[in-house]
Amino acid sequence: MKHYSIAIDGPSGAGKSTIAKMVARHLNFIYVDTGAMYRALALYFLRNNISVADKEAIENACNYADVMIDYKDGEQQVILNGENVNSLIRTEEVGNMASASSVYPVVRLKLVELQRSMAKKADVVMDGREIGTFVLPEADLKIYLTASSKERARRRFIELKERGISADINEIEKDIIERDMRDMNREFAPLKQADDAILVDSSHMTVDEVKNTIIKYFEEIIQNSSKELG
Ligand code: DC
C-alpha cells in the first residue's frame, strides 16, 4: 500500500514542528519530529560527559544509546534506552549538543534508518533539516520552511517570555545564526533546500496561512496524481 510523505525542512525556529503537527492532524498523518531524535542522543552524550570533539567516544556511545519512537494521545514520545525523555530534551544545552553532534555521519545514519522505516509504515509529515534531500528523497511534497533570523529570534523571545524566562533577543539571534551556519555547512547531509522543494517564507505569515498553504500544495499533488491514474 502506498504511504504518503511530506517533508518539511528548514532552519531552527522557523516553526516547522508547529506547522508539521497541524498539517499532520489535518490530514490524519503521523507527525515525525526528527530533531527530537537528535536531541535524545545529545542528552545521552551530555549525561555521559562525552565531549562532542571526541569523535571516537561519540561513535562508541552510539552503540549504547537506543532511540525509539512511540505515540501517546497522538503525541510523539522519544524513548532513550527505555526511558521517556520527552520532557528533558527541549533545553538550549541539549539543542546545541544536538546541532554539534549531528555533524557525525554515525549519529545521522543511526537515526535515518529509524526515520525511513517509519515512513514505510505510515503516512507521515516529517520535519528536520535534510528530509527532502537525504532521508526521503522520494517524498510526495517537499517544503523548505524558513523565516528571517530576526523574526525567528523574536518568536523565540516571546515564547521564553511566556514561560517566565528572561533572555536577550540579540543573544538569541546570534545563537540562531550560529546554529544555521553549523547546520548548513556540515559536510554530511547539510541543511539546504532540495531542488524540488517549495520555499515557504513564514516571516510575514500567520501559522494558519502557512498550514493552509502546505495543505493546498498537498491537495494539488493528490488531484494531479489521481488525474494521471484515471
Ligand atoms: O529541530 P531541532 O531544533 O529539534 O533540532 C536540533 C538539532 O538537531 C539541529 O540543530 C540539527 C539537528 N538535526 C539534524 O541534524 N537533522 C534533523 N533532521 C533534525 C535535527
Residues whose N, C-alpha, C, O or C-beta is under 5 A from the ligand:
A	BS01	DC	S12 T34 G35 A36 Y38 G95 A98 S99 S102 D127 G128 R129 E130
